[in-house]
Amino acid sequence: MTPPIPYDPDAVHTATLTFRWVMRRNGDDASYEASGTCPVCTCPMTRTWTFGQPPVAKGGFFGRRKEPGPEPYYTVCQCRTLHMNRPASEPRGCGALLTIAPPPAPGHSAGATP
């Protein structure tokens, strides 16, 4: 049995991750959902972005987007696993800051790497 992984607000995974992307439309609005595995805690996670997203709490302002574009996305781990010492103000995740490759351009397949 592996020991539990504690919450670590200073954890950063610098390599760009490739997650599986799904675009969802609601009328004229679109959201992009990235699903994959956090490499720090090895838990599955999903993160959804909509355009004009607000600033991210950890790491400050990462910029708002009008469209997906080729720049990477940044997020903290959003897994639903209970990590020891996670503050009440953080409802999900292990605390790790992750960089996710952008969604593929239309007409390209969306894959995921573990």
One Martini backbone bead per residue (centre of mass of N, CA, C, O) as a GRO file, in nm:
protein
  114
    1MET     BB    1   0.095   0.037   0.024
    2THR     BB    2   0.058   0.359  -0.027
    3PRO     BB    3   0.117   0.652   0.080
    4PRO     BB    4  -0.005   0.935   0.149
    5ILE     BB    5  -0.063   1.243  -0.014
    6PRO     BB    6   0.011   1.548   0.051
    7TYR     BB    7  -0.046   1.864   0.063
    8ASP     BB    8   0.123   2.096  -0.188
    9PRO     BB    9   0.160   2.436  -0.262
   10ASP     BB   10   0.472   2.398  -0.398
   11ALA     BB   11   0.396   2.227  -0.626
   12VAL     BB   12   0.567   2.156  -0.946
   13HIS     BB   13   0.496   2.092  -1.296
   14THR     BB   14   0.684   2.174  -1.582
   15ALA     BB   15   0.580   1.984  -1.770
   16THR     BB   16   0.400   1.927  -2.045
   17LEU     BB   17   0.073   1.820  -2.071
   18THR     BB   18  -0.138   1.558  -2.207
   19PHE     BB   19  -0.473   1.589  -2.256
   20ARG     BB   20  -0.805   1.529  -2.276
   21TRP     BB   21  -1.029   1.683  -2.506
   22VAL     BB   22  -1.343   1.872  -2.462
   23MET     BB   23  -1.604   2.018  -2.641
   24ARG     BB   24  -1.859   2.248  -2.527
   25ARG     BB   25  -2.189   2.345  -2.616
   26ASN     BB   26  -2.388   2.660  -2.543
   27GLY     BB   27  -2.463   2.777  -2.799
   28ASP     BB   28  -2.222   3.031  -2.815
   29ASP     BB   29  -2.089   2.868  -2.600
   30ALA     BB   30  -1.764   2.751  -2.481
   31SER     BB   31  -1.604   2.457  -2.353
   32TYR     BB   32  -1.303   2.322  -2.200
   33GLU     BB   33  -1.203   1.980  -2.136
   34ALA     BB   34  -0.959   1.841  -1.916
   35SER     BB   35  -0.820   1.504  -1.906
   36GLY     BB   36  -0.627   1.333  -1.642
   37THR     BB   37  -0.308   1.298  -1.479
   38CYS     BB   38  -0.152   1.362  -1.201
   39PRO     BB   39   0.199   1.349  -1.151
   40VAL     BB   40   0.210   1.387  -0.837
   41CYS     BB   41  -0.055   1.195  -0.729
   42THR     BB   42  -0.197   1.007  -0.960
   43CYS     BB   43  -0.468   1.146  -1.018
   44PRO     BB   44  -0.760   1.204  -1.142
   45MET     BB   45  -0.859   1.478  -1.371
   46THR     BB   46  -1.062   1.786  -1.413
   47ARG     BB   47  -1.074   2.073  -1.641
   48THR     BB   48  -1.246   2.386  -1.695
   49TRP     BB   49  -1.285   2.611  -1.974
   50THR     BB   50  -1.355   2.950  -2.029
   51PHE     BB   51  -1.396   3.228  -2.172
   52GLY     BB   52  -1.293   3.473  -1.957
   53GLN     BB   53  -1.138   3.383  -1.731
   54PRO     BB   54  -1.044   3.396  -1.428
   55PRO     BB   55  -0.831   3.414  -1.205
   56VAL     BB   56  -0.589   3.234  -1.049
   57ALA     BB   57  -0.511   3.180  -0.729
   58LYS     BB   58  -0.258   3.033  -0.818
   59GLY     BB   59  -0.012   3.255  -0.949
   60GLY     BB   60  -0.230   3.437  -1.044
   61PHE     BB   61  -0.235   3.589  -1.349
   62PHE     BB   62  -0.281   3.422  -1.682
   63GLY     BB   63  -0.505   3.516  -1.850
   64ARG     BB   64  -0.724   3.590  -2.097
   65ARG     BB   65  -0.950   3.439  -2.335
   66LYS     BB   66  -1.099   3.428  -2.663
   67GLU     BB   67  -0.929   3.169  -2.738
   68PRO     BB   68  -0.741   2.901  -2.723
   69GLY     BB   69  -0.488   2.849  -2.864
   70PRO     BB   70  -0.125   2.763  -2.826
   71GLU     BB   71  -0.126   2.799  -2.536
   72PRO     BB   72  -0.091   2.707  -2.236
   73TYR     BB   73  -0.229   2.563  -1.950
   74TYR     BB   74  -0.324   2.653  -1.612
   75THR     BB   75  -0.318   2.450  -1.304
   76VAL     BB   76  -0.449   2.298  -1.049
   77CYS     BB   77  -0.519   2.041  -0.900
   78GLN     BB   78  -0.855   1.850  -0.945
   79CYS     BB   79  -0.881   1.633  -0.760
   80ARG     BB   80  -1.088   1.411  -0.533
   81THR     BB   81  -0.877   1.358  -0.338
   82LEU     BB   82  -0.771   1.308  -0.019
   83HIS     BB   83  -0.550   1.541   0.126
   84MET     BB   84  -0.342   1.606   0.351
   85ASN     BB   85  -0.367   1.937   0.469
   86ARG     BB   86  -0.601   2.055   0.328
   87PRO     BB   87  -0.751   2.331   0.286
   88ALA     BB   88  -1.074   2.450   0.298
   89SER     BB   89  -1.023   2.649   0.043
   90GLU     BB   90  -0.953   2.357  -0.092
   91PRO     BB   91  -1.162   2.123  -0.245
   92ARG     BB   92  -0.912   2.035  -0.434
   93GLY     BB   93  -0.636   1.853  -0.451
   94CYS     BB   94  -0.259   1.868  -0.405
   95GLY     BB   95  -0.137   2.171  -0.520
   96ALA     BB   96  -0.043   2.141  -0.799
   97LEU     BB   97   0.123   2.286  -1.065
   98LEU     BB   98   0.006   2.290  -1.406
   99THR     BB   99   0.085   2.204  -1.751
  100ILE     BB  100  -0.124   2.233  -2.043
  101ALA     BB  101  -0.190   2.147  -2.336
  102PRO     BB  102  -0.353   2.241  -2.584
  103PRO     BB  103  -0.589   2.208  -2.783
  104PRO     BB  104  -0.662   2.082  -3.061
  105ALA     BB  105  -0.704   2.139  -3.364
  106PRO     BB  106  -0.915   2.131  -3.590
  107GLY     BB  107  -0.892   1.788  -3.713
  108HIS     BB  108  -0.757   1.681  -3.459
  109SER     BB  109  -0.654   1.468  -3.235
  110ALA     BB  110  -0.736   1.367  -2.897
  111GLY     BB  111  -0.507   1.306  -2.649
  112ALA     BB  112  -0.328   1.106  -2.403
  113THR     BB  113  -0.101   1.125  -2.133
  114PRO     BB  114   0.024   0.986  -1.837
   0.00000   0.00000   0.00000
